[in-house]
Amino acid sequence: MLALLPSWVDPTAHYIIHEGLTNTLKMAAAAITASVVIGIPFGTFLTVNFWPTRALIRAYVEIWRGLPLIVTILMVYFVGPDYIPGFEPRAIYAAAIGLSLWGSAQVAEATRGAVQSIPRQQHEAAAALGFGWVGRHAYVILPQALRRLLPPLVTLLVGIIQNTTLAAVIGGAELAGTGQRQIERLGAYPPIGLGQIKALEIYGAIMVAFFCISFPLTRLAAYLERRLV
């Protein structure tokens, strides 16, 4: 079957899959991991009645939720090196950091809501058993809150995967960016390219790839919401 395909398909697909798709998945994995590691503790501390901590975390959440994600990525890539010595990230790393800042703010707010949704009686029962604040949250409150948090986390993963396309703005070689590069290459005249525009075929394939990644995750989020929340 591969022999029936035009000669330009194999090298184009190889580059898009091995460079673009790989970078997309790496960025998404790094961003969702950082979002969870930062966001869950921050969201939990937002429920503490200690205003200095809450004010600092609330400022963090509102800033990174309020800024357009593309502005955050541009700031990390272009402004960060001016103020952080030795900080000169590659485009995909800068995009991953921007996605992590945005994602952690989203997770923090979702965690705050999940923790506050646990009935007060659960806190009181845990306190009656002799648990301190840390013990109450570690063994009683957070395990229940995480069940409610899981569907939004899966939905966030979909959003992060789709927003990795913003890395192309700063030259990142993610899925959509590598597709655009191949369209430009094939559009050039021989011997560089074919002198033909293959945008429909390439963007169509990228659309299918994003759908195949995102659709199962959205269905998983809906399933988890029915079963866990």
C-alpha positions, -999 to 999 in steps of 0.1 A, spaced: 0 0 0 29 24 8 42 19 -27 9 34 -41 15 67 -22 33 96 -38 71 97 -31 68 129 -10 45 113 16 71 90 34 97 117 42 71 142 51 53 118 74 86 107 90 96 142 98 62 152 112 58 121 133 93 118 146 100 155 152 66 172 155 45 145 172 73 136 195 79 172 207 41 177 211 38 147 234 70 157 253 57 192 259 23 179 270 38 153 294 61 179 310 34 205 313 7 182 328 33 168 353 44 203 364 8 215 365 -2 187 389 29 189 411 25 227 415 -12 231 411 -25 206 437 -4 219 466 -12 255 456 -49 248 454 -49 231 488 -31 261 504 -58 284 489 -82 268 514 -60 277 544 -72 307 565 -38 324 564 -41 355 542 -4 361 532 -2 326 517 -36 328 501 -28 363 486 5 351 470 -10 320 455 -41 339 444 -19 364 426 -1 335 409 -33 319 398 -50 351 386 -19 362 366 -13 330 347 -50 323 342 -57 359 331 -29 363 306 -34 349 271 -13 317 269 6 330 238 17 361 258 30 338 286 50 318 261 64 349 244 74 363 278 92 331 288 110 329 255 119 365 249 118 382 283 131 354 305 167 355 292 169 392 300 162 388 337 174 352 344 212 347 339 220 317 318 183 311 309 182 306 271 156 279 266 149 261 233 115 270 218 98 238 229 112 242 264 99 277 266 65 266 254 65 238 280 72 263 307 45 286 295 20 257 294 31 246 329 24 281 343 -10 282 327 -18 246 336 -7 249 372 -30 279 377 -59 259 362 -52 229 384 -48 251 415 -82 267 410 -98 233 403 -81 218 434 -94 246 456 -130 240 444 -126 202 449 -112 205 484 -139 230 494 -166 207 480 -157 181 506 -183 184 535 -172 201 566 -182 170 586 -153 151 570 -128 177 584 -145 174 618 -145 136 618 -108 135 608 -99 161 636 -119 140 661 -97 110 652 -66 130 661 -54 141 627 -37 175 624 -41 197 593 -15 178 573 -29 144 583 -65 154 576 -57 166 541 -32 138 533 -54 109 544 -90 121 543 -97 153 523 -73 150 493 -81 114 484 -118 124 481 -110 157 463 -87 139 438 -116 118 426 -135 149 418 -104 165 403 -96 137 379 -121 146 351 -109 183 350 -73 170 348 -80 149 318 -98 178 301 -68 200 310 -45 175 293 -66 179 261 -62 216 263 -25 214 268 -20 190 239 -40 214 216 -22 245 229 12 230 221 6 244 186 14 278 201 51 267 202 52 273 164 50 311 171 85 310 186 98 285 161 90 253 181 89 221 160 57 207 172 30 188 152 14 218 134 47 236 131 65 207 114 35 204 91 38 240 80 75 235 74 68 206 51 42 226 32 67 253 26 94 228 16 71 210 -9 59 243 -23 95 253 -32 107 246 -67 129 216 -74 154 204 -63 143 216 -29 106 207 -33 80 199 -58 67 233 -66 33 221 -54 12 231 -24 2 201 -3 -15 221 25 -48 202 23 -32 168 26 -8 178 53 -32 198 75 -58 172 70 -35 146 84 -26 168 113 -63 174 120 -68 136 121 -39 132 144 -52 158 169 -86 142 167 -73 107 174 -54 120 204 -81 144 218 -113 125 212 -105 95 234 -94 118 262 -126 139 260 -146 106 262 -125 95 291 -131 128 310 -169 124 304 -168 88 317 -148 97 348 -172 126 355 -201 102 355 -184 76 376 -163 96 401 -180 130 406 
